[in-house]
Amino acid sequence: MDGQPGGGCQDPRYRHEHWCAACGTGRVFSIIRCRVVRGVPPCSECGEQRWMDEIDAFIAGVQGA
C-alpha cells in the first residue's frame, strides 16, 4: 500500500492531494494523516480504498500515452 494515505505515503508536503483510483474523487490529506493513521481510509464517495498520488497519476498518464 505504498503511496496511499495511512498506508505508506511519504509525501513531505504538509497538505497534499490523493485521488480515488475507482471514482476519481480528490481529497486533500495532511502529512500527519498520511503517516500516522493506521489503515487506508475509504473514499467518501464510493467507499473504495485505492488511492493514487501525483506520482501514480503521472505514471498512469505516461503509460496511457
N, C-alpha and C positions, 0 to 999 in steps of 0.2 A: 504494500500500500504506500510505497514511497511517493512523495509529492502530493499527498492528499491531506486536507486539514484533519488534525487529530491522528494521522497515520503516517507521519514521516516527513511532512513539509519542512523544508529548510530555507524557505524564502526569508531573507533578512529584513525586509521592509516591515515597518510596524503594522501597516494596513495594506492588504493586497487582495486581489480577486481570484476566486476559483470558479469554474463553470461546471455545471452538471453535465456529464457525458451523455445522459439519457435524454434530457429535455432542453438543455442549453441555458437554463436559468443561471445567472451570475449572482454571486454573493460575496461580499467583502468580509474577510476574516482578519482578525488581529494576530500578531505574531504569538501572543500568549495562547489564544485559542488553538492555533495550528500546532504548537509544540507541547502544550501542557495537557490538553484534553485527551483522554484515552478513548479510542474508538472513533471511527469516522462518522460525523453527524449526517443524518439523512437530508436530502433536498426538501425544502419546504413546499415545493410544487408537486413533485412526483414520488417522493419517498425513497428514491434510489440513493446509493452511497458510492457512486462512481464519479468523483470529482476530478477535473483537469485543472492544471495551472497554465501559466503562459508558455512554458517550455513544451508541454503536451500539445497545446494549441498550435504552436509554431511547427512542431514535428508533423502533426496531422495535416497542416496546410502544405508543407513541403511534399509529403507523401502523396497528397491528393492532387498535386500539380501535374 
